């Protein structure tokens, strides 16, 4: 798998606009930032879905878990978008909840139905994936692009990968934007190391 170049996020301090935007948090999480950035890793309590760690925070989310086991409700902020993308890594890599996760997490659009149909439940992989770092590539105007770096271990080998999650604020939560044909636009690629990423993980 060849690496693809990904734009580097600037490390400017966050200077958020705190005016409420249409679409209040689906579970009432407080705090709204309509613009901003992340130059340091936010504090998180790490829990595990199988062998994959995912971040939790009373401020940033996830604020709720539905009857299908899908964690949802993230703050409308740069940190909230990061937590949503990081939880997507864990939930999207667990075949036992993939279909339910896709049903909730996929943004509206021409490809939504196909994306849900393509998510097939099954048994978990024997490999191990760990979140290792991130870059916030874009944030503002109700959208975000979050680059999550992972460390994958399988059969005694370790590789690094990058997945870019395009998100949209919709119905009071972050949702994943998919292509018109229903493909998940993670732009996943193998990377040589974690250079350029902000270190973060369990």
Buried (B, 14 or more C-beta within 10 A) or exposed (E): EEEEEBEEBEEEEBEBEEEEEEBEBBBEBEBBBBBBBBEEBBEBEEBEBBBBBBBBBEBBBBBBEEEEEBBBBBBBBBBBBBBBBBBBBBBBBBBBBBBBBBBBBBBEBEBBEBBBEBBEEEEBBEEBBBBBBBBBBBBBEBBBBBBBBBBBEEEEEEEBBBBBBBBBBBEBBBBBBBBEEBEBBBBBBEBEEBEBBBEBBB
